[in-house]
Amino acid sequence: MVEKKQERISIFIDGSNLYYSLKDLGVSKINFQKLVDLLKKDRLLVSVFYYNASLDISIDKKKYWEQQKFFDALRIIPGFNVVLARMRKHEREGKFEFQVKGDDVYLAIDLVSGAYENLYDIALIVSGDEDFVPAIRKVQKLGKKVENIYFCTTSSNYLKKTCNSSFCINKKIANSLELKNKNKSRHCPKTIPGNILIL
Protein backbone atom coordinates (compact mmCIF):
# COMPACT_ATOMS: atom_id res chain seq x y z
CA MET A 1 0.00 0.00 0.00
CA VAL A 2 1.36 3.40 -1.00
CA GLU A 3 1.63 5.81 1.92
CA LYS A 4 -0.28 9.04 1.40
CA LYS A 5 2.05 11.99 0.94
CA GLN A 6 1.76 14.66 3.62
CA GLU A 7 0.44 17.91 2.21
CA ARG A 8 2.80 20.87 2.39
CA ILE A 9 1.35 24.23 3.38
CA SER A 10 2.50 27.84 3.38
CA ILE A 11 0.65 30.48 5.37
CA PHE A 12 0.40 34.08 4.14
CA ILE A 13 -0.78 36.59 6.77
CA ASP A 14 -2.03 40.06 5.87
CA GLY A 15 -0.82 41.75 9.06
CA SER A 16 -2.96 44.87 9.03
CA ASN A 17 -6.09 42.92 8.08
CA LEU A 18 -5.41 40.49 10.93
CA TYR A 19 -4.95 43.31 13.43
CA TYR A 20 -8.16 45.16 12.60
CA SER A 21 -10.17 41.94 12.32
CA LEU A 22 -9.06 40.87 15.80
CA LYS A 23 -9.76 44.37 17.09
CA ASP A 24 -13.35 44.09 15.82
CA LEU A 25 -13.65 40.93 17.92
CA GLY A 26 -12.25 42.64 21.01
CA VAL A 27 -8.93 40.81 20.91
CA SER A 28 -5.69 42.80 20.99
CA LYS A 29 -3.05 40.13 21.57
CA ILE A 30 -2.79 36.58 20.23
CA ASN A 31 -0.43 33.67 20.52
CA PHE A 32 0.90 33.37 16.95
CA GLN A 33 2.23 29.86 17.55
CA LYS A 34 -1.30 28.77 18.50
CA LEU A 35 -2.64 30.40 15.35
CA VAL A 36 -0.12 28.51 13.22
CA ASP A 37 -0.89 25.21 14.96
CA LEU A 38 -4.63 25.78 14.48
CA LEU A 39 -4.22 26.34 10.76
CA LYS A 40 -1.57 23.69 10.18
CA LYS A 41 -3.53 20.73 11.57
CA ASP A 42 -1.76 17.49 10.58
CA ARG A 43 -0.09 18.97 7.51
CA LEU A 44 3.56 19.80 6.93
CA LEU A 45 4.29 23.48 7.52
CA VAL A 46 6.80 24.84 5.02
CA SER A 47 6.72 28.53 5.85
CA VAL A 48 4.75 31.43 7.29
CA PHE A 49 4.87 34.92 5.78
CA TYR A 50 3.68 37.93 7.77
CA TYR A 51 3.29 41.23 5.89
CA ASN A 52 3.35 44.66 7.50
CA ALA A 53 5.41 47.87 7.60
CA SER A 54 7.52 49.67 10.17
CA LEU A 55 5.98 52.63 11.97
CA ASP A 56 7.53 56.09 11.64
CA ILE A 57 10.19 56.43 14.35
CA SER A 58 10.10 60.23 14.07
CA ILE A 59 6.45 60.29 15.20
CA ASP A 60 6.62 57.93 18.19
CA LYS A 61 9.88 56.23 19.15
CA LYS A 62 8.24 54.08 21.82
CA LYS A 63 5.65 52.62 19.46
CA TYR A 64 8.32 52.12 16.81
CA TRP A 65 10.58 50.06 19.08
CA GLU A 66 7.63 48.12 20.49
CA GLN A 67 6.74 47.13 16.95
CA GLN A 68 10.35 46.17 16.16
CA LYS A 69 10.40 43.91 19.24
CA PHE A 70 7.16 42.37 18.01
CA PHE A 71 8.71 41.65 14.60
CA ASP A 72 11.80 40.14 16.27
CA ALA A 73 9.56 37.91 18.40
CA LEU A 74 7.76 36.67 15.30
CA ARG A 75 11.07 35.80 13.65
CA ILE A 76 11.82 33.43 16.55
CA ILE A 77 8.85 31.23 15.65
CA PRO A 78 10.07 28.36 13.41
CA GLY A 79 9.36 29.00 9.73
CA PHE A 80 8.21 32.58 10.28
CA ASN A 81 9.21 35.27 7.78
CA VAL A 82 8.46 38.94 8.41
CA VAL A 83 8.09 40.87 5.15
CA LEU A 84 8.13 44.64 5.55
CA ALA A 85 6.51 46.92 3.00
CA ARG A 86 6.45 50.74 3.00
CA MET A 87 4.59 52.97 5.43
CA ARG A 88 3.06 55.92 3.59
CA LYS A 89 2.49 59.14 5.56
CA HIS A 90 0.10 61.88 4.55
CA GLU A 91 -1.63 64.72 6.35
CA ARG A 92 -5.39 65.18 6.50
CA GLU A 93 -7.26 67.81 8.51
CA GLY A 94 -4.15 68.63 10.53
CA LYS A 95 -3.42 65.01 11.48
CA PHE A 96 -0.95 62.52 10.09
CA GLU A 97 -2.29 59.25 8.71
CA PHE A 98 -0.17 56.22 7.96
CA GLN A 99 -1.02 53.41 5.58
CA VAL A 100 0.85 50.27 4.66
CA LYS A 101 1.64 50.28 0.94
CA GLY A 102 2.85 47.36 -1.16
CA ASP A 103 2.14 44.57 1.31
CA ASP A 104 -0.47 43.03 -1.01
CA VAL A 105 2.03 43.06 -3.87
CA TYR A 106 4.65 41.28 -1.77
CA LEU A 107 2.10 38.67 -0.71
CA ALA A 108 0.93 38.05 -4.27
CA ILE A 109 4.53 37.68 -5.51
CA ASP A 110 5.43 35.20 -2.76
CA LEU A 111 2.22 33.27 -3.39
CA VAL A 112 2.81 32.91 -7.13
CA SER A 113 6.57 32.35 -6.97
CA GLY A 114 6.07 29.66 -4.32
CA ALA A 115 3.66 27.88 -6.64
CA TYR A 116 6.05 28.08 -9.61
CA GLU A 117 8.90 26.77 -7.46
CA ASN A 118 6.63 24.01 -6.09
CA LEU A 119 7.31 25.01 -2.49
CA TYR A 120 3.85 24.12 -1.23
CA ASP A 121 0.73 22.13 -2.09
CA ILE A 122 -1.76 24.37 -0.28
CA ALA A 123 -1.57 28.10 0.41
CA LEU A 124 -3.48 29.54 3.36
CA ILE A 125 -4.26 33.24 2.98
CA VAL A 126 -5.21 35.04 6.17
CA SER A 127 -6.98 38.08 4.76
CA GLY A 128 -10.28 39.45 3.53
CA ASP A 129 -8.76 41.36 0.61
CA GLU A 130 -10.26 40.29 -2.71
CA ASP A 131 -7.40 41.97 -4.60
CA PHE A 132 -5.58 38.64 -4.20
CA VAL A 133 -8.04 36.85 -6.49
CA PRO A 134 -5.95 37.12 -9.72
CA ALA A 135 -2.87 35.71 -7.95
CA ILE A 136 -4.97 32.93 -6.41
CA ARG A 137 -6.38 31.93 -9.80
CA LYS A 138 -2.85 31.77 -11.17
CA VAL A 139 -1.59 29.38 -8.50
CA GLN A 140 -4.72 27.25 -8.91
CA LYS A 141 -3.87 26.88 -12.62
CA LEU A 142 -0.48 25.63 -11.47
CA GLY A 143 -2.22 22.85 -9.54
CA LYS A 144 -2.14 24.39 -6.07
CA LYS A 145 -5.04 24.67 -3.64
CA VAL A 146 -5.82 27.84 -1.71
CA GLU A 147 -7.64 28.22 1.60
CA ASN A 148 -9.02 31.55 2.77
CA ILE A 149 -8.76 32.14 6.51
CA TYR A 150 -11.15 35.00 7.19
CA PHE A 151 -13.03 36.97 9.83
CA CYS A 152 -16.75 37.68 9.52
CA THR A 153 -16.33 41.45 9.84
CA THR A 154 -13.65 41.76 7.14
CA SER A 155 -14.45 38.91 4.77
CA SER A 156 -15.01 38.97 1.02
CA ASN A 157 -17.47 36.55 -0.57
CA TYR A 158 -15.64 36.96 -3.88
CA LEU A 159 -12.37 35.88 -2.25
CA LYS A 160 -13.98 32.97 -0.40
CA LYS A 161 -15.71 31.67 -3.53
CA THR A 162 -12.49 31.85 -5.53
CA CYS A 163 -10.55 29.78 -3.00
CA ASN A 164 -10.85 26.00 -2.81
CA SER A 165 -12.00 26.20 0.80
CA SER A 166 -12.39 28.70 3.61
CA PHE A 167 -12.29 28.82 7.40
CA CYS A 168 -13.77 31.50 9.65
CA ILE A 169 -11.99 32.65 12.79
CA ASN A 170 -14.96 33.65 14.91
CA LYS A 171 -14.97 35.30 18.33
CA LYS A 172 -14.77 31.97 20.17
CA ILE A 173 -11.71 30.89 18.22
CA ALA A 174 -10.11 34.33 18.51
CA ASN A 175 -10.62 34.25 22.28
CA SER A 176 -8.90 30.86 22.43
CA LEU A 177 -5.89 32.42 20.68
CA GLU A 178 -5.85 35.49 22.91
CA LEU A 179 -2.67 36.09 24.83
CA LYS A 180 -3.19 37.16 28.41
CA ASN A 181 -0.73 39.58 29.98
CA LYS A 182 0.38 37.10 32.62
CA ASN A 183 1.36 34.59 29.91
CA LYS A 184 3.08 37.10 27.68
CA SER A 185 6.51 36.06 26.41
CA ARG A 186 8.94 36.68 23.58
CA HIS A 187 7.66 33.60 21.81
CA CYS A 188 4.04 34.76 21.95
CA PRO A 189 4.12 38.28 20.50
CA LYS A 190 1.13 40.57 20.58
CA THR A 191 -0.47 42.02 17.49
CA ILE A 192 0.64 45.51 16.50
CA PRO A 193 -1.39 47.95 14.37
CA GLY A 194 -0.11 48.23 10.85
CA ASN A 195 -2.60 49.77 8.48
CA ILE A 196 -4.02 53.22 9.20
CA LEU A 197 -2.94 55.11 12.32
CA ILE A 198 -4.05 58.60 13.23
CA LEU A 199 -1.68 60.41 15.61
N, C-alpha and C positions, 0 to 999 in steps of 0.2 A: 504493500500500500504506500502510495506516495504521500509524504508529509506535506500538509498545506503550508505554503510559504507565508511567513508573518508579514503583514502589511506595514509598509514604511509610511510614516506621516511627518509632515512639516506643518508647524503652526505659525500663522501670520497674524500678529496682533496690532490693530489700529489703536495706538495708545490713547489719543485724545478721545476717540469714540468710546473706548472702554471706560475712561475716567468719567465722562459725563453720563454714560449709561448707568454706571454704578451709583453716581451721585443722585440720579433720579430715583434710585431704589433705596436711598438713605444709607449707602455704604461708602465709606471714604478710604478704607484700607483693606487690602486682601492679601492672602497668602498665595503668591504666584506659583509656588511649587504645587500647592493643592489644585490650583486651576489647571496646571499642566497635567497632573495626574488624572483629574476628572475628564479631561478631553482625550488623553492618550488611551485610556482603557487598557486592553491587552495587546495593543499594537506597538510597533517599534518606533520610538521617537528618534527622528533624525536631527531635527533642529527646531528652534523657536526663534522667530524674528519679532522684535518689538520696535515699533516706529514712533518717533516723537521728535522734539527739537529742544535745544537748550534755551532756558529763559535768559533774559537780558540782564547780565550782571550789573550793568550801570543803573538799573532801576531798583533792584533789590538784591543785594549781595547774599543776604541770609537765605532767601528763597532759591537763589541760584545754586548755592552750595548744598542745600538740602536736596535739590533735584539731582545734582551730580552724585551725591551719596546714594541716592535711590538707583540711579543708572549703574553705579558700581556694584550695588547689591544684586541687581538683576544679572549682571555678568558673572556672578559667582555660581548661579544656578546652572547645572550641567546642560549644555546644548543651547544656552541662551545667547542671542546676538542682539545688541542694542544698535539700531540704525537711526542716526540723527539727521534730520532734515534741517530746513532753515526756518528761523522764527522771524516773521515779517512784522514790523512795527509801523503803525500809522496813527495819526491823531484825529480824534473825532469829538467835537463839542468840548474841547479843552482837556480831554482825557486820552491817554495812550491805550491803544488796543493791540494785542499781539495775536497772531494767527500762524499756526504751523503750515508751511508751504512745502510741497514736494514729497510729503510722506506717502501719499497715494501712488505717486510715480515710482518711488523706491519699492513699495510693496508689489506693485504690478510687475516690475522688472524682475524681482527676486522670484516671484511666483512663476513667471514664464520661463526664465532661465533655468530654474530648478526642474521644470518639466522637460525642457530640451536636454538637460544633462542627466535626466533620469535619476534624480536625487530622492524622489519620493513617489509613492503610489497614490496617496491621498493628501490633499492640502486642506487645512482647516483655517478658514478666514474669520477672525473675530472682529466683526465690523457690521455696520448697517448701511455702508456706503455703496450704492448701486453703480457708482462709477467704475467698480472693479469688474463689471459684467463682461466687457470685451476681452479682458485678460483671462477671465475664467473660461470663457468659450474657447479660447485658444488652447489652454492646457487640456480641456476636455477633448479637443480634436487630437491631441497628442496621446490620448488614452488614459489620462489621469482623472481621478474623481475629486470633487470639491465639496466640502461641508461648510455650511454657513453657521457660525456660532453667533447668535444674535440676542438682543434684549428687546422686550416688547415695546419700550418707549422710543427706541431708535432703529427699529427694523425697517427693511424694505422688502415688500412682497416680490418685486421684480428680481431682487438679488436672491431671495430664498427660492423662487421658482426656477431660476437659472442653475442653481447648485444641485448636485445630485441628492443631497439631504441637508437637513438643518436641525439645529438644536437650540432651544431657548433657555437662557440663563434667567430664571425668574427670581423673585425676591427671596424665596426659600433657599434656593441654591446659592444666591449671592450672599445671604446671611451665613451659610455654612462655610463660605470662603473667607468671611470677614476676619480680619486680624485684630485681635484685642490688644490694647496697649500693654497689658501685663505679659503678653506672649511675644511682643515685638522683638525682632532680632535682625541681624544683617542678612540672614538667609530668607527672610520673609518681608521684603520691602513693601512699603505702602504705595498706593497710587499717588501720582503727582499730576496736577493739571497741566495740559499741554496743548490746548486748542486756542480758545479766546480768553484772554485775561484783561480785565479792566482795572487799572491802578490809579 
